[in-house]
Amino acid sequence: MKRAFSKLLASVVTVATASSLALLAFPSVAHADTDLYAIESGLSGKCLQPAPGDLAQSTGDAIVEEPCNGNSLQQWGVQGSGHDINFENEGSGWCLDALGGATDGTRIVQWNCEPITNQNWGWGGYGGNNLVSWVANSGTQSIFTPGVANGTAVELYASTFNADEYFELVVNGWITECNPCGWL
């Protein structure tokens, strides 16, 4: 009986250790009870996602445009309101982040979800559909699409309210009727 208990205990410890290591290897995904949306460029019709290639998807990966295909890397949970909106990626569990200050050319990446202004977004400008960064509470920079080729990384640039800064939230293939929504 003592030997059977020792084997059982060893098995439980092995499974618990493996589970703990798995939790360390991948970010936890703790989404609010919200719908998931694609963030689609009005210029290219492509969706924002972390750069493809690395299956592990890591913090600091560039956010790029790829053809919309509905995969989990193109699905974003939306939390917050006003200019405190946060986008958490369903596939990776990381958040949309302006890596740096409110300056032209700031890289848009995925990063650990934290209560920092680099991850605060709002809607404004071109028909109310510019995705505006509130890094350092500025509200002067929008996500900009510098091209339409697959894999093009998006960046921040001073808001000019042109079509290359126009983004829509899409759910189940449909543009949301309330973009920008009252709850955003």
C-alpha positions in Angstrom: 0.0 0.0 0.0 2.8 2.4 0.9 4.6 1.7 -2.4 1.4 2.3 -4.4 0.8 5.6 -2.6 4.5 6.6 -3.3 4.0 5.9 -7.1 0.7 7.8 -7.1 2.3 10.8 -5.3 5.3 10.7 -7.8 2.8 10.7 -10.7 0.9 13.7 -9.3 4.1 15.6 -8.7 5.3 14.9 -12.3 2.0 16.1 -13.8 1.9 19.2 -11.6 5.5 20.0 -12.5 4.8 19.6 -16.2 1.7 21.7 -15.9 3.6 24.5 -14.1 6.3 24.4 -16.8 3.7 24.7 -19.5 2.2 27.7 -17.8 5.6 29.4 -17.7 6.2 28.7 -21.4 3.0 30.3 -22.7 1.2 33.5 -21.7 -2.1 33.0 -19.9 -5.2 34.1 -21.9 -7.7 35.7 -19.6 -10.3 37.4 -21.7 -13.2 39.4 -20.5 -16.6 38.2 -21.5 -16.6 40.1 -24.7 -17.0 39.2 -28.4 -13.9 38.7 -30.5 -13.3 41.1 -33.3 -11.0 41.3 -36.3 -9.3 44.7 -36.8 -9.6 45.2 -40.5 -7.9 47.9 -42.6 -10.2 50.0 -44.6 -7.4 50.6 -47.1 -6.2 47.1 -47.8 -9.1 45.0 -46.4 -6.5 42.9 -44.5 -6.6 42.1 -40.8 -4.1 42.9 -38.0 -2.3 40.1 -36.3 1.1 39.3 -34.8 3.7 38.5 -37.4 3.3 34.9 -38.5 6.1 32.3 -38.4 6.9 31.7 -34.8 4.3 29.2 -33.5 5.1 30.3 -29.9 4.2 33.9 -30.6 6.2 36.0 -28.3 6.1 39.4 -26.7 7.5 42.1 -29.0 6.3 40.5 -32.3 5.3 43.1 -34.8 1.7 43.6 -35.7 1.2 43.1 -39.4 -1.5 43.0 -42.0 -2.4 39.6 -43.5 -5.4 38.5 -45.5 -8.4 38.0 -43.2 -8.9 34.3 -42.5 -10.7 34.2 -39.2 -7.9 32.4 -37.3 -7.3 33.1 -33.6 -4.3 35.4 -34.3 -6.7 37.8 -36.1 -9.2 37.8 -33.2 -9.0 40.5 -30.6 -10.9 40.7 -27.3 -12.0 44.3 -26.6 -12.1 45.8 -23.1 -12.6 49.3 -21.8 -14.1 52.5 -23.1 -13.3 56.0 -24.4 -9.5 56.2 -24.9 -8.8 53.3 -22.5 -9.6 50.5 -24.9 -7.4 47.5 -24.8 -7.1 44.8 -27.4 -6.0 41.3 -26.3 -5.1 38.8 -29.0 -7.1 35.5 -28.8 -4.3 33.4 -30.3 -1.3 34.6 -28.3 -2.8 36.2 -25.2 -0.7 39.3 -25.7 -2.1 42.9 -26.0 -1.8 45.5 -28.8 1.0 47.9 -27.7 2.7 51.0 -29.1 6.3 50.2 -28.3 7.7 53.6 -27.5 6.4 57.1 -27.4 3.9 59.1 -29.4 6.2 59.6 -32.4 6.1 58.8 -36.1 7.3 55.3 -36.8 6.6 53.9 -33.4 6.3 50.1 -33.8 3.0 48.4 -33.0 3.7 45.1 -31.3 2.1 42.5 -29.0 3.2 42.8 -25.4 2.3 41.6 -21.9 -1.1 42.9 -21.0 -0.5 45.6 -18.5 -2.3 48.8 -17.3 0.0 51.1 -19.2 -0.8 53.9 -21.7 1.1 52.1 -24.5 -1.9 49.8 -24.6 -4.6 52.4 -24.5 -6.5 53.0 -27.8 -9.5 54.9 -28.9 -11.5 55.7 -32.0 -11.5 59.1 -33.8 -10.7 60.9 -37.0 -11.7 59.6 -40.4 -15.4 58.8 -40.0 -14.6 58.0 -36.4 -12.6 55.0 -37.5 -9.0 55.9 -36.9 -7.4 53.6 -34.3 -5.8 56.3 -32.1 -3.0 55.6 -29.6 -3.2 57.1 -26.2 0.4 56.4 -25.2 1.4 59.0 -22.7 -2.2 60.3 -22.9 -1.4 62.0 -26.2 -4.1 60.9 -28.6 -2.2 62.5 -31.5 -1.0 59.3 -33.3 -3.0 56.7 -35.3 -2.1 53.2 -36.5 -1.0 53.7 -40.0 -0.8 51.2 -42.9 2.4 52.0 -44.8 1.5 49.5 -47.6 -0.8 46.8 -48.7 1.6 43.8 -49.1 1.0 40.8 -46.9 3.2 41.0 -43.7 3.4 44.8 -43.8 4.0 46.0 -40.2 1.8 48.8 -39.0 3.2 51.8 -37.2 2.1 55.0 -35.4 2.1 58.3 -37.3 0.6 61.7 -36.6 -3.1 61.5 -37.3 -4.0 63.0 -40.7 -7.4 61.3 -40.8 -6.8 59.7 -44.2 -8.0 56.3 -45.5 -4.6 54.7 -44.7 -5.5 55.1 -41.0 -9.1 53.7 -41.3 -9.8 50.5 -39.4 -13.0 48.6 -38.7 -14.0 46.1 -36.1 -15.4 43.0 -37.8 -17.3 40.2 -36.0 -18.2 37.0 -37.9 -17.4 38.7 -41.2 -19.6 41.7 -40.5 -18.5 45.2 -39.8 -19.9 46.2 -36.4 -22.9 48.6 -36.7 -21.7 50.6 -33.8 -18.1 51.5 -34.9 -17.2 53.5 -32.9 -19.6 52.0 -30.4 -21.0 53.8 -27.4 -19.2 51.3 -25.2 -15.9 51.9 -27.0 
